[in-house]
């Protein structure tokens, strides 16, 4: 995953390595799934003013169309800067619509 943070005068670019695990409970709940994922970008692939980039996420998805899902979950995106300060860029709940192609 590619990330770019622009907050003048701070700019951070990162390529997050990671993935997600998606669990669908069973026959009775085929439209519901649970997703847990993480992406990590160490110093070598975090550019600009950043030193380390991490994203964690967990969500519950509900299929409303053949390739469309509504979801709600929690996400935390954290950046460690060159001066070793750690800042949570995004932290909290989110809802959305995802359409897969």
MMTF fields as JSON, N, C-alpha, C and O atoms, coordinates in Angstrom:
{
  "mmtfVersion": "1.0.0",
  "mmtfProducer": "UNKNOWN",
  "numBonds": 403,
  "numAtoms": 404,
  "numGroups": 101,
  "numChains": 1,
  "numModels": 1,
  "chainsPerModel": [1],
  "groupsPerChain": [101],
  "chainIdList": ["A"],
  "bondAtomList": [4, 2, 8, 6, 12, 10, 16, 14, 20, 18, 24, 22, 28, 26, 32, 30, 36, 34, 40, 38, 44, 42, 48, 46, 52, 50, 56, 54, 60, 58, 64, 62, 68, 66, 72, 70, 76, 74, 80, 78, 84, 82, 88, 86, 92, 90, 96, 94, 100, 98, 104, 102, 108, 106, 112, 110, 116, 114, 120, 118, 124, 122, 128, 126, 132, 130, 136, 134, 140, 138, 144, 142, 148, 146, 152, 150, 156, 154, 160, 158, 164, 162, 168, 166, 172, 170, 176, 174, 180, 178, 184, 182, 188, 186, 192, 190, 196, 194, 200, 198, 204, 202, 208, 206, 212, 210, 216, 214, 220, 218, 224, 222, 228, 226, 232, 230, 236, 234, 240, 238, 244, 242, 248, 246, 252, 250, 256, 254, 260, 258, 264, 262, 268, 266, 272, 270, 276, 274, 280, 278, 284, 282, 288, 286, 292, 290, 296, 294, 300, 298, 304, 302, 308, 306, 312, 310, 316, 314, 320, 318, 324, 322, 328, 326, 332, 330, 336, 334, 340, 338, 344, 342, 348, 346, 352, 350, 356, 354, 360, 358, 364, 362, 368, 366, 372, 370, 376, 374, 380, 378, 384, 382, 388, 386, 392, 390, 396, 394, 400, 398],
  "bondOrderList": [1, 1, 1, 1, 1, 1, 1, 1, 1, 1, 1, 1, 1, 1, 1, 1, 1, 1, 1, 1, 1, 1, 1, 1, 1, 1, 1, 1, 1, 1, 1, 1, 1, 1, 1, 1, 1, 1, 1, 1, 1, 1, 1, 1, 1, 1, 1, 1, 1, 1, 1, 1, 1, 1, 1, 1, 1, 1, 1, 1, 1, 1, 1, 1, 1, 1, 1, 1, 1, 1, 1, 1, 1, 1, 1, 1, 1, 1, 1, 1, 1, 1, 1, 1, 1, 1, 1, 1, 1, 1, 1, 1, 1, 1, 1, 1, 1, 1, 1, 1],
  "groupList": [{"groupName": "UNK", "atomNameList": ["N", "CA", "C", "O"], "elementList": ["N", "C", "C", "O"], "formalChargeList": [0, 0, 0, 0], "bondAtomList": [1, 0, 2, 1, 3, 2], "bondOrderList": [1, 1, 2], "singleLetterCode": "X", "chemCompType": "L-PEPTIDE LINKING"}],
  "groupTypeList": [0, 0, 0, 0, 0, 0, 0, 0, 0, 0, 0, 0, 0, 0, 0, 0, 0, 0, 0, 0, 0, 0, 0, 0, 0, 0, 0, 0, 0, 0, 0, 0, 0, 0, 0, 0, 0, 0, 0, 0, 0, 0, 0, 0, 0, 0, 0, 0, 0, 0, 0, 0, 0, 0, 0, 0, 0, 0, 0, 0, 0, 0, 0, 0, 0, 0, 0, 0, 0, 0, 0, 0, 0, 0, 0, 0, 0, 0, 0, 0, 0, 0, 0, 0, 0, 0, 0, 0, 0, 0, 0, 0, 0, 0, 0, 0, 0, 0, 0, 0, 0],
  "groupIdList": [1, 2, 3, 4, 5, 6, 7, 8, 9, 10, 11, 12, 13, 14, 15, 16, 17, 18, 19, 20, 21, 22, 23, 24, 25, 26, 27, 28, 29, 30, 31, 32, 33, 34, 35, 36, 37, 38, 39, 40, 41, 42, 43, 44, 45, 46, 47, 48, 49, 50, 51, 52, 53, 54, 55, 56, 57, 58, 59, 60, 61, 62, 63, 64, 65, 66, 67, 68, 69, 70, 71, 72, 73, 74, 75, 76, 77, 78, 79, 80, 81, 82, 83, 84, 85, 86, 87, 88, 89, 90, 91, 92, 93, 94, 95, 96, 97, 98, 99, 100, 101],
  "secStructList": [7, 3, 3, 3, 3, 3, 3, 6, 6, 3, 3, 3, 3, 3, 3, 7, 3, 3, 3, 3, 3, 3, 3, 7, 7, 7, 4, 4, 4, 6, 6, 3, 3, 3, 3, 3, 3, 3, 3, 3, 3, 7, 4, 4, 4, 3, 3, 3, 6, 3, 3, 3, 3, 3, 3, 3, 3, 3, 3, 3, 3, 3, 3, 7, 1, 1, 1, 3, 3, 3, 3, 3, 3, 3, 3, 3, 3, 3, 3, 3, 3, 6, 6, 1, 7, 3, 3, 3, 3, 3, 3, 3, 3, 3, 3, 3, 3, 3, 3, 7, 7],
  "xCoordList": [0.84, 0.0, 0.888, 1.903, 0.512, 1.28, 0.575, -0.649, 1.364, 0.837, 1.583, 2.772, 0.874, 1.483, 0.794, -0.434, 1.578, 1.067, 1.656, 2.875, 0.795, 1.221, 0.626, -0.588, 1.456, 1.028, 2.163, 3.027, 2.15, 3.239, 3.699, 2.864, 4.931, 6.112, 6.532, 7.64, 5.677, 6.04, 5.433, 4.243, 6.273, 5.818, 6.374, 7.565, 5.493, 5.912, 5.349, 4.18, 6.191, 5.8, 6.217, 7.306, 5.362, 5.697, 5.067, 4.008, 5.739, 5.204, 5.003, 5.971, 3.759, 3.452, 3.436, 2.747, 4.188, 4.206, 3.276, 3.361, 2.407, 1.492, 0.344, 0.453, -0.746, -1.905, -3.042, -3.026, -4.041, -5.24, -5.71, -5.497, -6.344, -6.974, -8.475, -8.953, -9.222, -10.671, -11.32, -11.039, -12.184, -12.853, -14.354, -14.971, -14.939, -16.393, -16.897, -16.519, -17.751, -18.129, -18.687, -18.252, -19.612, -20.157, -21.376, -21.704, -22.039, -23.167, -24.28, -24.815, -24.63, -25.74, -25.381, -26.271, -24.095, -23.656, -22.708, -21.681, -23.023, -22.108, -21.943, -20.972, -22.849, -22.721, -21.884, -21.508, -21.593, -20.843, -19.41, -19.182, -18.45, -17.054, -16.333, -16.728, -15.283, -14.45, -13.073, -12.483, -12.567, -11.267, -10.315, -10.677, -9.093, -8.032, -6.793, -6.414, -6.164, -5.002, -3.987, -4.27, -2.797, -1.717, -0.767, -0.546, -0.208, 0.813, 1.935, 1.684, 3.165, 4.338, 5.352, 5.646, 5.88, 6.927, 8.119, 8.057, 9.215, 10.41, 11.127, 10.707, 12.178, 12.942, 13.342, 13.318, 13.702, 14.213, 13.153, 13.499, 11.869, 10.806, 9.823, 8.704, 10.252, 9.526, 10.397, 11.521, 9.888, 10.685, 10.174, 9.146, 10.907, 10.545, 10.957, 12.065, 10.073, 10.376, 10.088, 10.308, 9.609, 9.255, 10.382, 11.289, 10.304, 11.289, 10.624, 11.263, 9.334, 8.599, 7.112, 6.621, 6.404, 4.987, 4.26, 4.676, 3.154, 2.396, 0.902, 0.435, 0.156, -1.302, -1.875, -1.466, -2.829, -3.578, -5.04, -5.511, -5.766, -7.194, -7.953, -7.424, -9.194, -10.108, -11.497, -11.873, -12.262, -13.597, -14.534, -14.11, -15.81, -16.859, -17.531, -17.992, -17.574, -18.129, -19.452, -19.651, -20.36, -21.63, -21.838, -21.836, -22.017, -22.172, -23.583, -24.559, -23.686, -24.993, -25.224, -26.369, -24.148, -24.2, -23.23, -22.493, -23.22, -22.304, -20.858, -20.101, -20.475, -19.116, -19.083, -18.078, -20.163, -20.236, -20.466, -21.261, -19.756, -19.797, -19.93, -19.343, -20.697, -20.628, -19.831, -19.858, -19.13, -18.295, -18.209, -18.424, -17.885, -17.518, -16.376, -16.303, -15.489, -14.312, -13.502, -13.959, -12.282, -11.344, -10.023, -9.606, -9.374, -8.096, -7.156, -7.578, -5.879, -4.857, -3.676, -3.108, -3.314, -2.154, -1.182, -1.532, 0.047, 1.047, 2.332, 2.764, 2.941, 4.201, 5.229, 4.944, 6.422, 7.55, 8.433, 8.837, 8.726, 9.511, 11.003, 11.412, 11.803, 13.258, 13.764, 14.823, 13.021, 13.436, 12.898, 12.913, 12.426, 11.892, 10.542, 10.09, 9.892, 8.549, 7.541, 7.587, 6.627, 5.578, 4.262, 3.88, 3.57, 2.316, 1.26, 1.514, 0.08, -1.048, -1.718, -2.349, -1.582, -2.149, -3.665, -4.408, -4.106, -5.535, -5.76, -5.021, -6.778, -7.084, -8.567, -9.043, -9.303, -10.723, -11.556, -11.043, -12.852, -13.791, -14.015, -13.794, -14.457, -14.782, -15.877, -16.027, -16.628, -17.647, -17.437, -16.865, -17.906, -17.726, -18.39, -19.033, -18.224, -18.717, -17.527, -16.765, -17.361, -16.257, -16.843, -17.7, -16.379, -16.791, -15.544, -14.605, -15.537, -14.398, -14.576, -15.683, -13.492, -13.528, -12.896, -12.823],
  "yCoordList": [-1.165, 0.0, 1.231, 1.273, 2.214, 3.458, 4.526, 4.653, 5.285, 6.338, 7.637, 7.624, 8.757, 10.08, 10.996, 11.079, 11.681, 12.613, 13.982, 14.151, 14.954, 16.321, 17.213, 17.413, 17.747, 18.673, 19.675, 19.512, 20.71, 21.667, 22.112, 22.593, 21.99, 21.696, 20.216, 19.894, 19.322, 17.909, 17.101, 17.213, 16.289, 15.394, 14.004, 13.837, 13.004, 11.61, 10.772, 10.905, 9.911, 8.972, 7.584, 7.414, 6.591, 5.243, 4.194, 4.41, 3.062, 1.872, 0.846, 0.275, 0.61, -0.31, -1.755, -2.094, -2.6, -4.034, -4.702, -4.425, -5.558, -6.219, -6.85, -7.181, -7.014, -7.635, -7.712, -7.082, -8.503, -8.62, -10.069, -10.831, -10.418, -11.721, -11.475, -10.667, -12.162, -12.002, -13.329, -14.359, -13.295, -14.493, -14.37, -13.385, -15.367, -15.443, -16.58, -17.731, -16.288, -17.286, -18.603, -19.655, -18.611, -19.892, -19.74, -18.643, -20.846, -20.902, -19.902, -19.266, -19.754, -18.874, -17.394, -16.552, -17.072, -15.674, -15.409, -14.755, -15.898, -15.743, -14.292, -13.973, -13.412, -11.997, -11.199, -10.062, -11.768, -11.075, -11.596, -12.803, -10.688, -11.107, -10.172, -9.023, -10.689, -9.943, -9.803, -10.783, -8.585, -8.31, -7.72, -6.806, -8.247, -7.725, -7.577, -8.511, -6.414, -6.192, -5.255, -4.539, -5.276, -4.387, -4.141, -5.015, -2.936, -2.577, -1.848, -1.02, -2.174, -1.659, -1.184, -1.889, 0.005, 0.541, 0.937, 1.939, 0.158, 0.506, 1.714, 2.243, 2.126, 3.313, 3.307, 4.35, 2.163, 2.088, 2.44, 2.906, 2.226, 2.552, 3.604, 3.73, 4.348, 5.529, 6.728, 6.847, 7.602, 8.711, 10.045, 10.113, 11.091, 12.424, 12.591, 12.211, 13.157, 13.422, 12.231, 12.315, 11.143, 9.978, 8.979, 8.913, 8.201, 7.156, 5.778, 4.771, 5.735, 4.485, 4.781, 5.818, 3.88, 4.071, 2.764, 1.709, 2.824, 1.62, 1.915, 2.963, 0.972, 1.061, -0.263, -1.331, -0.184, -1.353, -1.107, 0.027, -2.161, -1.991, -3.275, -4.38, -3.098, -4.216, -3.722, -2.595, -4.578, -4.153, -5.344, -6.494, -5.027, -5.999, -5.524, -4.387, -6.428, -6.107, -6.835, -7.946, -6.177, -6.813, -6.637, -5.513, -7.736, -7.703, -7.271, -7.917, -6.152, -5.648, -5.872, -5.902, -6.032, -6.315, -7.451, -7.878, -7.942, -9.021, -8.646, -9.472, -7.41, -6.95, -5.708, -4.998, -5.443, -4.25, -4.584, -5.462, -3.867, -4.11, -2.796, -1.79, -2.798, -1.705, -2.241, -3.44, -1.363, -1.828, -0.773, 0.416, -1.245, -0.338, -0.989, -2.211, -0.147, -0.71, 0.329, 1.443, -0.065, 0.78, 0.789, -0.23, 1.948, 2.074, 2.954, 3.925, 2.596, 3.44, 3.543, 2.534, 4.777, 5.036, 5.862, 6.92, 5.36, 6.014, 6.223, 5.348, 7.391, 7.734, 8.068, 8.785, 7.539, 7.956, 8.843, 8.456, 10.032, 10.999, 10.836, 10.094, 11.543, 11.444, 11.806, 11.331, 12.645, 13.029, 12.05, 12.368, 10.875, 9.797, 10.107, 9.345, 11.196, 11.493, 10.61, 10.504, 9.972, 9.143, 9.903, 10.441, 9.942, 10.681, 9.782, 9.152, 9.72, 8.99, 9.921, 10.907, 9.612, 10.433, 10.257, 11.223, 9.025, 8.71, 7.617, 6.633, 7.784, 6.78, 6.881, 7.927, 5.791, 5.809, 4.974, 4.265, 5.082, 4.313, 4.919, 6.109, 4.072, 4.528, 3.632, 2.471, 4.201, 3.439, 3.74, 4.769, 2.833, 3.104, 2.094, 1.149, 2.308, 1.451, 1.066, 1.93, -0.23, -0.719, -1.497, -2.36, -1.19, -1.927, -2.545, -1.835, -3.866, -4.587, -4.741, -4.989, -4.595, -4.738, -6.05, -6.368],
  "zCoordList": [0.0, 0.0, 0.0, 0.695, -0.766, -0.829, 0.004, -0.03, 0.747, 1.614, 1.325, 1.006, 1.439, 1.326, 2.329, 2.358, 3.146, 4.151, 3.858, 3.851, 3.617, 3.359, 4.431, 4.467, 5.294, 6.336, 6.507, 7.369, 5.676, 5.599, 6.977, 7.742, 7.336, 6.531, 6.551, 6.121, 7.037, 7.168, 6.02, 5.725, 5.38, 4.323, 4.587, 4.849, 4.513, 4.727, 3.587, 3.222, 3.031, 1.982, 2.445, 2.993, 2.229, 2.696, 1.787, 1.198, 1.69, 1.019, 2.126, 2.628, 2.506, 3.602, 3.134, 2.171, 3.808, 3.537, 4.537, 5.733, 4.082, 4.995, 4.256, 3.075, 4.948, 4.343, 5.32, 6.377, 4.949, 5.774, 5.799, 4.856, 6.89, 7.059, 7.091, 7.888, 6.232, 6.178, 6.543, 5.93, 7.541, 8.037, 7.802, 8.207, 7.151, 6.967, 7.84, 7.617, 8.841, 9.845, 9.318, 9.789, 8.381, 7.94, 7.065, 6.612, 6.835, 5.905, 6.235, 5.327, 7.481, 7.859, 7.724, 7.606, 7.74, 7.718, 6.558, 6.745, 5.371, 4.242, 3.81, 3.124, 4.185, 3.812, 4.817, 4.534, 5.964, 7.011, 7.038, 6.954, 7.157, 7.3, 8.263, 8.46, 8.845, 9.785, 9.16, 8.706, 9.14, 8.516, 9.544, 10.285, 9.586, 10.45, 9.578, 8.871, 9.624, 8.768, 9.382, 10.344, 8.804, 9.244, 8.086, 7.248, 8.052, 7.074, 7.821, 8.697, 7.454, 8.156, 7.126, 6.161, 7.336, 6.466, 7.33, 8.042, 7.276, 8.057, 7.445, 6.415, 8.074, 7.694, 6.212, 5.559, 5.694, 4.321, 3.275, 2.189, 3.582, 2.617, 3.157, 2.661, 4.168, 4.634, 4.289, 4.779, 3.461, 2.942, 3.473, 4.146, 3.158, 3.629, 5.081, 5.462, 5.892, 7.293, 8.2, 9.408, 7.654, 8.462, 8.599, 7.77, 9.669, 9.945, 9.971, 9.664, 10.339, 10.48, 10.284, 10.729, 9.626, 9.36, 9.635, 9.155, 10.421, 10.767, 10.67, 11.114, 10.081, 10.053, 10.544, 10.09, 11.479, 11.967, 11.669, 11.758, 11.315, 11.076, 11.388, 11.264, 11.791, 12.004, 11.62, 11.942, 10.923, 10.52, 10.382, 10.274, 10.392, 10.111, 8.827, 8.729, 7.842, 6.535, 6.337, 6.829, 5.6, 5.248, 3.747, 3.244, 3.04, 1.589, 1.215, 1.595, 0.452, 0.022, -1.466, -1.917, -2.233, -3.664, -3.958, -3.069, -5.181, -5.535, -5.216, -4.704, -5.514, -5.242, -4.365, -4.333, -3.661, -2.825, -1.363, -1.03, -0.49, 0.95, 1.694, 1.294, 2.772, 3.738, 4.919, 5.198, 5.605, 6.711, 7.795, 7.559, 8.999, 10.072, 10.824, 10.947, 11.322, 11.97, 12.703, 12.96, 13.033, 13.77, 13.005, 12.455, 12.977, 12.28, 13.098, 13.726, 13.079, 13.7, 12.749, 12.331, 12.412, 11.563, 12.392, 12.916, 12.502, 13.344, 12.56, 11.81, 12.74, 12.093, 13.155, 14.114, 12.972, 13.812, 12.947, 11.85, 13.451, 12.687, 12.955, 13.847, 12.167, 12.277, 13.67, 14.081, 14.408, 15.768, 16.822, 18.012, 16.411, 17.261, 17.907, 18.761, 17.527, 18.023, 17.288, 16.062, 18.036, 17.441, 17.487, 18.526, 16.351, 16.253, 15.622, 14.596, 16.228, 15.646, 14.634, 15.015, 13.368, 12.299, 12.24, 12.066, 12.384, 12.368, 13.389, 13.425, 14.221, 15.239, 15.547, 15.988, 15.314, 15.647, 14.7, 13.833, 14.894, 14.1, 12.729, 12.509, 11.812, 10.474, 9.883, 10.263, 8.953, 8.226, 6.746, 6.386, 5.895, 4.48, 3.585, 4.045, 2.304, 1.242, 0.389, -0.045, 0.144, -0.686, -1.848, -1.658, -3.058, -4.244, -4.856, -5.217, -4.974, -5.55, -7.047, -7.524, -7.785, -9.253, -9.648, -10.835]
}
